[in-house]
Amino acid sequence: MPPSFLHRLLSAATLGAAVGAATAIVAPQAVHAQVVAATTSFTLTGVRPEALSWWWDNPDVALLRKANAQVQSLTWLTPPASPQHLGYSAGARLEEVATLGGSARRITTTYRDPQTVRNLVASDNYLGSKPYSFLASEVSIDGKPPMRVLVQYSATGTNFGDTLVRIDVRDTADPVLARAYVDHLSRSLKGLQPLLMDALSERYFNAVFKTRGFYKYGKVDSKLNITLTVVQDIKGITPEMLDWWWDHIGNTERYRLWQPVDHVTFEWTVAPTQPDFKYDIGAVQKVKEYIGKSALTLNITGADPLALPPPTPIVDPGYFYAKANLTFFGTLLPDNKIVHQWKPNPSGDGVVLTSVFVNTALATVINRTFFDDLGSHALREFQMMPYFLPRLYRREQLGE
């Protein structure tokens, strides 16, 4: 797999220390703006980076206290400007009371302008609406002069299902206190490992994404099929970005950006011959993904609407038409069909996407709630696009 922006994020130039490195302290007289006073790196197993990006603006004191028994309270002093989003809100301030070094301490954290660390983080953080791979903050303990804290993170591990985290503290005359804070933050993040992905899925993907559209499905037709229609407004992307995406999904790393909970693996079994702005007829994606609680492996094959009539008229300027079949059954079952169509939304800040899925009714034998799960999956999947697609498109297609 070729290097990507996620791999470059943890390059030696920006991150240095390897996974699992012990917390380090430098002598007080050596501390200045570009010297790290305390640092640590570790891997969060089973946690995707998106969960951290959501957590910064949406912490929950009950979850935090389960993760770290040293935490006593958590209060927003200045609430985030745009919570229930991925990425932090500059200017937000929160106060945490927690035990550090055997004593209760008041920890005040202020989220910094992302531009202040531009020379320290992956540059494509600035091609989207919010940073995707770091949190920059100032932390004051018991009213002492603030230290600058930078948390960076990226996907790692098998199928990119884990997160590599590095915490650095700069600009402090008290490296002992800096180390105590790094240890405290590390304990909280590590303690959140079994909790964060479920919180992300239920409190963001289900509670927020699924309100941004609707789905409906009919009865079993004469060919023993059921038609599901999903309509949603996706703000923050352009039709051109969606045109471009289908030929440029590329690999599992990028596929999991699209939906970090539901998507598992991706490969081309027949790659596009000339990646462009329309999915190649005959190109085949082999994907593994969850529809509800069922993990399915599918071959998704680009179809020609002139040779194979689509299940719904294609009227929008942008569209994707494909057959989608379970690899386990091969050609034993009739082809399932997918049509996605999109056009600019009325407010001019996104697209309206209409998706039609025609699937065999036999799917309900395996999973009684299959069509509800598929409708939910489409909303959870496409509402992720504003988080990652503008960055990829601007970097790779526009060269920004």
Summary of the structure (lengths in Angstrom):
residues: 400
radius of gyration: 23.1
end to end distance: 22.7
largest distance: 80.4
contacts: 1296
relative contact order: 0.13
helix: 28%
strand: 33%
